[in-house]
Amino acid sequence: MAKLNAAARRALPASTFKGPGRSFPIPDKGHAQAALGRINNAPASARPRIRAAAEAMLHKGKKAKSPSLSQMYASK
């Protein structure tokens, strides 16, 4: 995880922060893992948003799992 100094943190766009008051920055996978590790420190109302953003960052670039046969034929 890259360490964020004050200037680098200020330079991040607001969309990078998932918690209230510019908390829980998730600019990379290292920060996503850290956010999941500290999610209990966040207000309960912010936890779903933080978890979703962190998991999306961790799974970014990974190949989607192929659907099972039952899923393929369920839509027919």
PDB file of N, CA, C and O in Angstrom:
ATOM      1  N   MET A   1       0.843  -1.163   0.000  1.00  0.00           N
ATOM      2  CA  MET A   1       0.000   0.000   0.000  1.00  0.00           C
ATOM      3  C   MET A   1       0.893   1.232   0.000  1.00  0.00           C
ATOM      4  O   MET A   1       1.807   1.351   0.816  1.00  0.00           O
ATOM      5  N   ALA A   2       0.622   2.135  -0.911  1.00  0.00           N
ATOM      6  CA  ALA A   2       1.376   3.380  -0.977  1.00  0.00           C
ATOM      7  C   ALA A   2       0.918   4.303   0.143  1.00  0.00           C
ATOM      8  O   ALA A   2      -0.278   4.455   0.392  1.00  0.00           O
ATOM      9  N   LYS A   3       1.875   4.907   0.805  1.00  0.00           N
ATOM     10  CA  LYS A   3       1.537   5.814   1.900  1.00  0.00           C
ATOM     11  C   LYS A   3       1.063   7.140   1.311  1.00  0.00           C
ATOM     12  O   LYS A   3       1.695   7.696   0.413  1.00  0.00           O
ATOM     13  N   LEU A   4      -0.047   7.631   1.827  1.00  0.00           N
ATOM     14  CA  LEU A   4      -0.579   8.908   1.370  1.00  0.00           C
ATOM     15  C   LEU A   4      -0.134  10.008   2.330  1.00  0.00           C
ATOM     16  O   LEU A   4      -0.446   9.975   3.520  1.00  0.00           O
ATOM     17  N   ASN A   5       0.599  10.981   1.794  1.00  0.00           N
ATOM     18  CA  ASN A   5       0.909  12.140   2.624  1.00  0.00           C
ATOM     19  C   ASN A   5      -0.230  13.150   2.459  1.00  0.00           C
ATOM     20  O   ASN A   5      -1.134  12.932   1.652  1.00  0.00           O
ATOM     21  N   ALA A   6      -0.197  14.224   3.195  1.00  0.00           N
ATOM     22  CA  ALA A   6      -1.300  15.189   3.194  1.00  0.00           C
ATOM     23  C   ALA A   6      -1.551  15.773   1.802  1.00  0.00           C
ATOM     24  O   ALA A   6      -2.702  15.912   1.386  1.00  0.00           O
ATOM     25  N   ALA A   7      -0.492  16.109   1.089  1.00  0.00           N
ATOM     26  CA  ALA A   7      -0.664  16.697  -0.235  1.00  0.00           C
ATOM     27  C   ALA A   7      -1.268  15.695  -1.213  1.00  0.00           C
ATOM     28  O   ALA A   7      -2.137  16.053  -2.008  1.00  0.00           O
ATOM     29  N   ALA A   8      -0.819  14.455  -1.162  1.00  0.00           N
ATOM     30  CA  ALA A   8      -1.360  13.434  -2.062  1.00  0.00           C
ATOM     31  C   ALA A   8      -2.821  13.137  -1.728  1.00  0.00           C
ATOM     32  O   ALA A   8      -3.631  12.905  -2.626  1.00  0.00           O
ATOM     33  N   ARG A   9      -3.156  13.143  -0.439  1.00  0.00           N
ATOM     34  CA  ARG A   9      -4.540  12.889  -0.020  1.00  0.00           C
ATOM     35  C   ARG A   9      -5.459  14.011  -0.501  1.00  0.00           C
ATOM     36  O   ARG A   9      -6.572  13.748  -0.956  1.00  0.00           O
ATOM     37  N   ARG A  10      -4.999  15.259  -0.403  1.00  0.00           N
ATOM     38  CA  ARG A  10      -5.810  16.396  -0.883  1.00  0.00           C
ATOM     39  C   ARG A  10      -6.004  16.340  -2.390  1.00  0.00           C
ATOM     40  O   ARG A  10      -7.031  16.788  -2.899  1.00  0.00           O
ATOM     41  N   ALA A  11      -5.028  15.794  -3.109  1.00  0.00           N
ATOM     42  CA  ALA A  11      -5.091  15.747  -4.567  1.00  0.00           C
ATOM     43  C   ALA A  11      -6.052  14.661  -5.087  1.00  0.00           C
ATOM     44  O   ALA A  11      -6.450  14.692  -6.251  1.00  0.00           O
ATOM     45  N   LEU A  12      -6.421  13.710  -4.227  1.00  0.00           N
ATOM     46  CA  LEU A  12      -7.337  12.651  -4.662  1.00  0.00           C
ATOM     47  C   LEU A  12      -8.731  13.222  -4.907  1.00  0.00           C
ATOM     48  O   LEU A  12      -9.183  14.091  -4.161  1.00  0.00           O
ATOM     49  N   PRO A  13      -9.417  12.742  -5.946  1.00  0.00           N
ATOM     50  CA  PRO A  13     -10.790  13.212  -6.187  1.00  0.00           C
ATOM     51  C   PRO A  13     -11.725  12.725  -5.081  1.00  0.00           C
ATOM     52  O   PRO A  13     -11.460  11.707  -4.442  1.00  0.00           O
ATOM     53  N   ALA A  14     -12.796  13.441  -4.862  1.00  0.00           N
ATOM     54  CA  ALA A  14     -13.755  13.104  -3.811  1.00  0.00           C
ATOM     55  C   ALA A  14     -14.345  11.713  -4.007  1.00  0.00           C
ATOM     56  O   ALA A  14     -14.715  11.059  -3.032  1.00  0.00           O
ATOM     57  N   SER A  15     -14.438  11.255  -5.241  1.00  0.00           N
ATOM     58  CA  SER A  15     -15.012   9.936  -5.514  1.00  0.00           C
ATOM     59  C   SER A  15     -14.140   8.794  -4.993  1.00  0.00           C
ATOM     60  O   SER A  15     -14.605   7.658  -4.903  1.00  0.00           O
ATOM     61  N   THR A  16     -12.897   9.077  -4.653  1.00  0.00           N
ATOM     62  CA  THR A  16     -11.986   8.066  -4.115  1.00  0.00           C
ATOM     63  C   THR A  16     -12.321   7.717  -2.670  1.00  0.00           C
ATOM     64  O   THR A  16     -12.026   6.613  -2.212  1.00  0.00           O
ATOM     65  N   PHE A  17     -12.932   8.647  -1.956  1.00  0.00           N
ATOM     66  CA  PHE A  17     -13.251   8.467  -0.538  1.00  0.00           C
ATOM     67  C   PHE A  17     -14.648   7.872  -0.399  1.00  0.00           C
ATOM     68  O   PHE A  17     -15.608   8.394  -0.964  1.00  0.00           O
ATOM     69  N   LYS A  18     -14.758   6.794   0.346  1.00  0.00           N
ATOM     70  CA  LYS A  18     -16.033   6.102   0.472  1.00  0.00           C
ATOM     71  C   LYS A  18     -16.691   6.282   1.828  1.00  0.00           C
ATOM     72  O   LYS A  18     -17.864   5.946   1.991  1.00  0.00           O
ATOM     73  N   GLY A  19     -15.967   6.802   2.798  1.00  0.00           N
ATOM     74  CA  GLY A  19     -16.528   7.028   4.121  1.00  0.00           C
ATOM     75  C   GLY A  19     -16.920   8.485   4.298  1.00  0.00           C
ATOM     76  O   GLY A  19     -16.636   9.313   3.433  1.00  0.00           O
ATOM     77  N   PRO A  20     -17.565   8.804   5.403  1.00  0.00           N
ATOM     78  CA  PRO A  20     -17.969  10.192   5.656  1.00  0.00           C
ATOM     79  C   PRO A  20     -16.758  11.070   5.954  1.00  0.00           C
ATOM     80  O   PRO A  20     -15.780  10.618   6.548  1.00  0.00           O
ATOM     81  N   GLY A  21     -16.838  12.321   5.535  1.00  0.00           N
ATOM     82  CA  GLY A  21     -15.772  13.274   5.844  1.00  0.00           C
ATOM     83  C   GLY A  21     -14.437  12.950   5.201  1.00  0.00           C
ATOM     84  O   GLY A  21     -13.393  13.095   5.836  1.00  0.00           O
ATOM     85  N   ARG A  22     -14.455  12.516   3.961  1.00  0.00           N
ATOM     86  CA  ARG A  22     -13.229  12.148   3.218  1.00  0.00           C
ATOM     87  C   ARG A  22     -12.411  11.087   3.952  1.00  0.00           C
ATOM     88  O   ARG A  22     -11.183  11.158   4.005  1.00  0.00           O
ATOM     89  N   SER A  23     -13.106  10.112   4.510  1.00  0.00           N
ATOM     90  CA  SER A  23     -12.422   8.992   5.158  1.00  0.00           C
ATOM     91  C   SER A  23     -12.491   7.775   4.253  1.00  0.00           C
ATOM     92  O   SER A  23     -13.265   7.750   3.296  1.00  0.00           O
ATOM     93  N   PHE A  24     -11.709   6.797   4.544  1.00  0.00           N
ATOM     94  CA  PHE A  24     -11.618   5.546   3.797  1.00  0.00           C
ATOM     95  C   PHE A  24     -11.311   5.771   2.314  1.00  0.00           C
ATOM     96  O   PHE A  24     -12.136   5.448   1.459  1.00  0.00           O
ATOM     97  N   PRO A  25     -10.121   6.327   1.999  1.00  0.00           N
ATOM     98  CA  PRO A  25      -9.740   6.458   0.588  1.00  0.00           C
ATOM     99  C   PRO A  25      -9.428   5.074   0.013  1.00  0.00           C
ATOM    100  O   PRO A  25      -8.765   4.263   0.660  1.00  0.00           O
ATOM    101  N   ILE A  26      -9.903   4.812  -1.193  1.00  0.00           N
ATOM    102  CA  ILE A  26      -9.658   3.516  -1.834  1.00  0.00           C
ATOM    103  C   ILE A  26      -9.126   3.759  -3.250  1.00  0.00           C
ATOM    104  O   ILE A  26      -9.825   3.482  -4.225  1.00  0.00           O
ATOM    105  N   PRO A  27      -7.874   4.283  -3.375  1.00  0.00           N
ATOM    106  CA  PRO A  27      -7.320   4.525  -4.700  1.00  0.00           C
ATOM    107  C   PRO A  27      -6.641   3.302  -5.318  1.00  0.00           C
ATOM    108  O   PRO A  27      -6.376   3.281  -6.520  1.00  0.00           O
ATOM    109  N   ASP A  28      -6.355   2.269  -4.488  1.00  0.00           N
ATOM    110  CA  ASP A  28      -5.670   1.088  -5.010  1.00  0.00           C
ATOM    111  C   ASP A  28      -6.031  -0.138  -4.166  1.00  0.00           C
ATOM    112  O   ASP A  28      -6.755  -0.036  -3.176  1.00  0.00           O
ATOM    113  N   LYS A  29      -5.514  -1.293  -4.578  1.00  0.00           N
ATOM    114  CA  LYS A  29      -5.862  -2.550  -3.901  1.00  0.00           C
ATOM    115  C   LYS A  29      -5.358  -2.599  -2.464  1.00  0.00           C
ATOM    116  O   LYS A  29      -6.015  -3.186  -1.604  1.00  0.00           O
ATOM    117  N   GLY A  30      -4.231  -2.008  -2.194  1.00  0.00           N
ATOM    118  CA  GLY A  30      -3.703  -1.988  -0.834  1.00  0.00           C
ATOM    119  C   GLY A  30      -4.614  -1.222   0.119  1.00  0.00           C
ATOM    120  O   GLY A  30      -4.854  -1.649   1.248  1.00  0.00           O
ATOM    121  N   HIS A  31      -5.113  -0.089  -0.353  1.00  0.00           N
ATOM    122  CA  HIS A  31      -6.034   0.683   0.472  1.00  0.00           C
ATOM    123  C   HIS A  31      -7.382  -0.028   0.594  1.00  0.00           C
ATOM    124  O   HIS A  31      -8.061   0.109   1.611  1.00  0.00           O
ATOM    125  N   ALA A  32      -7.772  -0.784  -0.427  1.00  0.00           N
ATOM    126  CA  ALA A  32      -9.022  -1.553  -0.353  1.00  0.00           C
ATOM    127  C   ALA A  32      -8.919  -2.619   0.741  1.00  0.00           C
ATOM    128  O   ALA A  32      -9.858  -2.812   1.513  1.00  0.00           O
ATOM    129  N   GLN A  33      -7.790  -3.301   0.804  1.00  0.00           N
ATOM    130  CA  GLN A  33      -7.590  -4.304   1.852  1.00  0.00           C
ATOM    131  C   GLN A  33      -7.578  -3.651   3.230  1.00  0.00           C
ATOM    132  O   GLN A  33      -8.143  -4.190   4.182  1.00  0.00           O
ATOM    133  N   ALA A  34      -6.942  -2.505   3.334  1.00  0.00           N
ATOM    134  CA  ALA A  34      -6.903  -1.791   4.607  1.00  0.00           C
ATOM    135  C   ALA A  34      -8.301  -1.342   5.031  1.00  0.00           C
ATOM    136  O   ALA A  34      -8.646  -1.407   6.210  1.00  0.00           O
ATOM    137  N   ALA A  35      -9.102  -0.888   4.067  1.00  0.00           N
ATOM    138  CA  ALA A  35     -10.469  -0.457   4.379  1.00  0.00           C
ATOM    139  C   ALA A  35     -11.300  -1.615   4.903  1.00  0.00           C
ATOM    140  O   ALA A  35     -12.069  -1.449   5.850  1.00  0.00           O
ATOM    141  N   LEU A  36     -11.151  -2.788   4.297  1.00  0.00           N
ATOM    142  CA  LEU A  36     -11.896  -3.953   4.779  1.00  0.00           C
ATOM    143  C   LEU A  36     -11.438  -4.359   6.179  1.00  0.00           C
ATOM    144  O   LEU A  36     -12.244  -4.833   6.980  1.00  0.00           O
ATOM    145  N   GLY A  37     -10.178  -4.182   6.474  1.00  0.00           N
ATOM    146  CA  GLY A  37      -9.659  -4.507   7.786  1.00  0.00           C
ATOM    147  C   GLY A  37     -10.106  -3.545   8.873  1.00  0.00           C
ATOM    148  O   GLY A  37     -10.136  -3.897  10.053  1.00  0.00           O
ATOM    149  N   ARG A  38     -10.451  -2.337   8.472  1.00  0.00           N
ATOM    150  CA  ARG A  38     -10.850  -1.314   9.445  1.00  0.00           C
ATOM    151  C   ARG A  38     -12.320  -0.931   9.316  1.00  0.00           C
ATOM    152  O   ARG A  38     -12.741   0.097   9.846  1.00  0.00           O
ATOM    153  N   ILE A  39     -13.090  -1.736   8.628  1.00  0.00           N
ATOM    154  CA  ILE A  39     -14.482  -1.383   8.354  1.00  0.00           C
ATOM    155  C   ILE A  39     -15.322  -1.247   9.619  1.00  0.00           C
ATOM    156  O   ILE A  39     -16.301  -0.500   9.628  1.00  0.00           O
ATOM    157  N   ASN A  40     -14.961  -1.950  10.677  1.00  0.00           N
ATOM    158  CA  ASN A  40     -15.721  -1.832  11.930  1.00  0.00           C
ATOM    159  C   ASN A  40     -15.520  -0.479  12.611  1.00  0.00           C
ATOM    160  O   ASN A  40     -16.262  -0.142  13.533  1.00  0.00           O
ATOM    161  N   ASN A  41     -14.541   0.290  12.179  1.00  0.00           N
ATOM    162  CA  ASN A  41     -14.334   1.638  12.713  1.00  0.00           C
ATOM    163  C   ASN A  41     -15.242   2.658  12.037  1.00  0.00           C
ATOM    164  O   ASN A  41     -15.365   3.785  12.517  1.00  0.00           O
ATOM    165  N   ALA A  42     -15.870   2.285  10.945  1.00  0.00           N
ATOM    166  CA  ALA A  42     -16.746   3.187  10.201  1.00  0.00           C
ATOM    167  C   ALA A  42     -18.152   3.159  10.793  1.00  0.00           C
ATOM    168  O   ALA A  42     -18.540   2.175  11.422  1.00  0.00           O
ATOM    169  N   PRO A  43     -18.914   4.229  10.595  1.00  0.00           N
ATOM    170  CA  PRO A  43     -20.305   4.209  11.033  1.00  0.00           C
ATOM    171  C   PRO A  43     -21.059   3.090  10.307  1.00  0.00           C
ATOM    172  O   PRO A  43     -20.758   2.787   9.153  1.00  0.00           O
ATOM    173  N   ALA A  44     -22.013   2.494  10.965  1.00  0.00           N
ATOM    174  CA  ALA A  44     -22.746   1.368  10.386  1.00  0.00           C
ATOM    175  C   ALA A  44     -23.416   1.741   9.070  1.00  0.00           C
ATOM    176  O   ALA A  44     -23.530   0.897   8.181  1.00  0.00           O
ATOM    177  N   SER A  45     -23.852   2.964   8.929  1.00  0.00           N
ATOM    178  CA  SER A  45     -24.537   3.380   7.694  1.00  0.00           C
ATOM    179  C   SER A  45     -23.587   3.457   6.503  1.00  0.00           C
ATOM    180  O   SER A  45     -24.029   3.354   5.359  1.00  0.00           O
ATOM    181  N   ALA A  46     -22.285   3.638   6.751  1.00  0.00           N
ATOM    182  CA  ALA A  46     -21.308   3.762   5.665  1.00  0.00           C
ATOM    183  C   ALA A  46     -20.673   2.429   5.280  1.00  0.00           C
ATOM    184  O   ALA A  46     -20.039   2.334   4.229  1.00  0.00           O
ATOM    185  N   ARG A  47     -20.829   1.404   6.106  1.00  0.00           N
ATOM    186  CA  ARG A  47     -20.144   0.128   5.876  1.00  0.00           C
ATOM    187  C   ARG A  47     -20.509  -0.539   4.556  1.00  0.00           C
ATOM    188  O   ARG A  47     -19.603  -1.026   3.879  1.00  0.00           O
ATOM    189  N   PRO A  48     -21.777  -0.595   4.142  1.00  0.00           N
ATOM    190  CA  PRO A  48     -22.079  -1.250   2.859  1.00  0.00           C
ATOM    191  C   PRO A  48     -21.389  -0.572   1.668  1.00  0.00           C
ATOM    192  O   PRO A  48     -20.903  -1.245   0.759  1.00  0.00           O
ATOM    193  N   ARG A  49     -21.351   0.745   1.683  1.00  0.00           N
ATOM    194  CA  ARG A  49     -20.716   1.487   0.589  1.00  0.00           C
ATOM    195  C   ARG A  49     -19.209   1.230   0.563  1.00  0.00           C
ATOM    196  O   ARG A  49     -18.627   1.032  -0.503  1.00  0.00           O
ATOM    197  N   ILE A  50     -18.587   1.236   1.736  1.00  0.00           N
ATOM    198  CA  ILE A  50     -17.143   1.001   1.827  1.00  0.00           C
ATOM    199  C   ILE A  50     -16.817  -0.420   1.384  1.00  0.00           C
ATOM    200  O   ILE A  50     -15.879  -0.633   0.614  1.00  0.00           O
ATOM    201  N   ARG A  51     -17.593  -1.399   1.870  1.00  0.00           N
ATOM    202  CA  ARG A  51     -17.360  -2.798   1.512  1.00  0.00           C
ATOM    203  C   ARG A  51     -17.510  -3.015   0.002  1.00  0.00           C
ATOM    204  O   ARG A  51     -16.691  -3.697  -0.612  1.00  0.00           O
ATOM    205  N   ALA A  52     -18.547  -2.440  -0.586  1.00  0.00           N
ATOM    206  CA  ALA A  52     -18.776  -2.610  -2.031  1.00  0.00           C
ATOM    207  C   ALA A  52     -17.631  -2.017  -2.843  1.00  0.00           C
ATOM    208  O   ALA A  52     -17.167  -2.630  -3.805  1.00  0.00           O
ATOM    209  N   ALA A  53     -17.176  -0.834  -2.461  1.00  0.00           N
ATOM    210  CA  ALA A  53     -16.083  -0.180  -3.197  1.00  0.00           C
ATOM    211  C   ALA A  53     -14.776  -0.952  -3.036  1.00  0.00           C
ATOM    212  O   ALA A  53     -14.026  -1.117  -3.998  1.00  0.00           O
ATOM    213  N   ALA A  54     -14.507  -1.420  -1.832  1.00  0.00           N
ATOM    214  CA  ALA A  54     -13.262  -2.159  -1.586  1.00  0.00           C
ATOM    215  C   ALA A  54     -13.265  -3.485  -2.337  1.00  0.00           C
ATOM    216  O   ALA A  54     -12.262  -3.855  -2.948  1.00  0.00           O
ATOM    217  N   GLU A  55     -14.381  -4.200  -2.296  1.00  0.00           N
ATOM    218  CA  GLU A  55     -14.450  -5.485  -3.010  1.00  0.00           C
ATOM    219  C   GLU A  55     -14.375  -5.286  -4.516  1.00  0.00           C
ATOM    220  O   GLU A  55     -13.772  -6.097  -5.219  1.00  0.00           O
ATOM    221  N   ALA A  56     -14.980  -4.216  -5.015  1.00  0.00           N
ATOM    222  CA  ALA A  56     -14.896  -3.933  -6.453  1.00  0.00           C
ATOM    223  C   ALA A  56     -13.447  -3.657  -6.850  1.00  0.00           C
ATOM    224  O   ALA A  56     -13.000  -4.107  -7.906  1.00  0.00           O
ATOM    225  N   MET A  57     -12.716  -2.928  -6.022  1.00  0.00           N
ATOM    226  CA  MET A  57     -11.309  -2.634  -6.325  1.00  0.00           C
ATOM    227  C   MET A  57     -10.474  -3.909  -6.283  1.00  0.00           C
ATOM    228  O   MET A  57      -9.591  -4.100  -7.119  1.00  0.00           O
ATOM    229  N   LEU A  58     -10.746  -4.779  -5.320  1.00  0.00           N
ATOM    230  CA  LEU A  58      -9.971  -6.017  -5.204  1.00  0.00           C
ATOM    231  C   LEU A  58     -10.234  -6.967  -6.365  1.00  0.00           C
ATOM    232  O   LEU A  58      -9.348  -7.723  -6.763  1.00  0.00           O
ATOM    233  N   HIS A  59     -11.438  -6.933  -6.906  1.00  0.00           N
ATOM    234  CA  HIS A  59     -11.784  -7.839  -8.011  1.00  0.00           C
ATOM    235  C   HIS A  59     -11.607  -7.187  -9.373  1.00  0.00           C
ATOM    236  O   HIS A  59     -11.894  -7.805 -10.399  1.00  0.00           O
ATOM    237  N   LYS A  60     -11.140  -5.959  -9.392  1.00  0.00           N
ATOM    238  CA  LYS A  60     -10.933  -5.224 -10.635  1.00  0.00           C
ATOM    239  C   LYS A  60      -9.888  -5.928 -11.497  1.00  0.00           C
ATOM    240  O   LYS A  60      -8.796  -6.242 -11.023  1.00  0.00           O
ATOM    241  N   GLY A  61     -10.215  -6.168 -12.731  1.00  0.00           N
ATOM    242  CA  GLY A  61      -9.277  -6.797 -13.649  1.00  0.00           C
ATOM    243  C   GLY A  61      -9.277  -8.310 -13.609  1.00  0.00           C
ATOM    244  O   GLY A  61      -8.590  -8.949 -14.406  1.00  0.00           O
ATOM    245  N   LYS A  62     -10.034  -8.894 -12.697  1.00  0.00           N
ATOM    246  CA  LYS A  62     -10.098 -10.354 -12.641  1.00  0.00           C
ATOM    247  C   LYS A  62     -11.150 -10.831 -13.626  1.00  0.00           C
ATOM    248  O   LYS A  62     -12.172 -10.176 -13.834  1.00  0.00           O
ATOM    249  N   LYS A  63     -10.889 -11.963 -14.219  1.00  0.00           N
ATOM    250  CA  LYS A  63     -11.798 -12.530 -15.196  1.00  0.00           C
ATOM    251  C   LYS A  63     -13.064 -13.021 -14.497  1.00  0.00           C
ATOM    252  O   LYS A  63     -12.998 -13.641 -13.435  1.00  0.00           O
ATOM    253  N   ALA A  64     -14.205 -12.738 -15.097  1.00  0.00           N
ATOM    254  CA  ALA A  64     -15.477 -13.170 -14.520  1.00  0.00           C
ATOM    255  C   ALA A  64     -15.585 -14.683 -14.569  1.00  0.00           C
ATOM    256  O   ALA A  64     -15.103 -15.321 -15.505  1.00  0.00           O
ATOM    257  N   LYS A  65     -16.204 -15.239 -13.578  1.00  0.00           N
ATOM    258  CA  LYS A  65     -16.394 -16.674 -13.495  1.00  0.00           C
ATOM    259  C   LYS A  65     -17.436 -17.099 -14.541  1.00  0.00           C
ATOM    260  O   LYS A  65     -18.448 -16.421 -14.722  1.00  0.00           O
ATOM    261  N   SER A  66     -17.191 -18.196 -15.211  1.00  0.00           N
ATOM    262  CA  SER A  66     -18.131 -18.692 -16.213  1.00  0.00           C
ATOM    263  C   SER A  66     -19.416 -19.152 -15.536  1.00  0.00           C
ATOM    264  O   SER A  66     -19.377 -19.715 -14.442  1.00  0.00           O
ATOM    265  N   PRO A  67     -20.554 -18.911 -16.183  1.00  0.00           N
ATOM    266  CA  PRO A  67     -21.819 -19.350 -15.582  1.00  0.00           C
ATOM    267  C   PRO A  67     -21.915 -20.880 -15.590  1.00  0.00           C
ATOM    268  O   PRO A  67     -21.371 -21.550 -16.468  1.00  0.00           O
ATOM    269  N   SER A  68     -22.614 -21.403 -14.602  1.00  0.00           N
ATOM    270  CA  SER A  68     -22.803 -22.846 -14.553  1.00  0.00           C
ATOM    271  C   SER A  68     -23.871 -23.243 -15.578  1.00  0.00           C
ATOM    272  O   SER A  68     -24.589 -22.388 -16.096  1.00  0.00           O
ATOM    273  N   LEU A  69     -23.967 -24.531 -15.863  1.00  0.00           N
ATOM    274  CA  LEU A  69     -24.964 -25.002 -16.824  1.00  0.00           C
ATOM    275  C   LEU A  69     -26.365 -24.665 -16.383  1.00  0.00           C
ATOM    276  O   LEU A  69     -27.198 -24.289 -17.207  1.00  0.00           O
ATOM    277  N   SER A  70     -26.649 -24.793 -15.087  1.00  0.00           N
ATOM    278  CA  SER A  70     -27.994 -24.464 -14.602  1.00  0.00           C
ATOM    279  C   SER A  70     -28.315 -22.999 -14.796  1.00  0.00           C
ATOM    280  O   SER A  70     -29.467 -22.656 -15.064  1.00  0.00           O
ATOM    281  N   GLN A  71     -27.331 -22.124 -14.668  1.00  0.00           N
ATOM    282  CA  GLN A  71     -27.555 -20.704 -14.897  1.00  0.00           C
ATOM    283  C   GLN A  71     -27.780 -20.427 -16.375  1.00  0.00           C
ATOM    284  O   GLN A  71     -28.590 -19.573 -16.733  1.00  0.00           O
ATOM    285  N   MET A  72     -27.066 -21.147 -17.237  1.00  0.00           N
ATOM    286  CA  MET A  72     -27.200 -20.930 -18.676  1.00  0.00           C
ATOM    287  C   MET A  72     -28.582 -21.343 -19.162  1.00  0.00           C
ATOM    288  O   MET A  72     -29.179 -20.660 -19.994  1.00  0.00           O
ATOM    289  N   TYR A  73     -29.089 -22.453 -18.647  1.00  0.00           N
ATOM    290  CA  TYR A  73     -30.365 -22.969 -19.129  1.00  0.00           C
ATOM    291  C   TYR A  73     -31.554 -22.414 -18.354  1.00  0.00           C
ATOM    292  O   TYR A  73     -32.695 -22.627 -18.765  1.00  0.00           O
ATOM    293  N   ALA A  74     -31.334 -21.738 -17.291  1.00  0.00           N
ATOM    294  CA  ALA A  74     -32.433 -21.179 -16.499  1.00  0.00           C
ATOM    295  C   ALA A  74     -33.113 -20.043 -17.236  1.00  0.00           C
ATOM    296  O   ALA A  74     -34.309 -19.820 -17.049  1.00  0.00           O
ATOM    297  N   SER A  75     -32.391 -19.326 -18.060  1.00  0.00           N
ATOM    298  CA  SER A  75     -32.966 -18.182 -18.775  1.00  0.00           C
ATOM    299  C   SER A  75     -33.761 -18.588 -20.011  1.00  0.00           C
ATOM    300  O   SER A  75     -34.437 -17.751 -20.608  1.00  0.00           O
ATOM    301  N   LYS A  76     -33.690 -19.859 -20.404  1.00  0.00           N
ATOM    302  CA  LYS A  76     -34.399 -20.304 -21.612  1.00  0.00           C
ATOM    303  C   LYS A  76     -35.787 -20.771 -21.311  1.00  0.00           C
ATOM    304  O   LYS A  76     -36.513 -21.176 -22.219  1.00  0.00           O
TER     305      LYS A  76
END
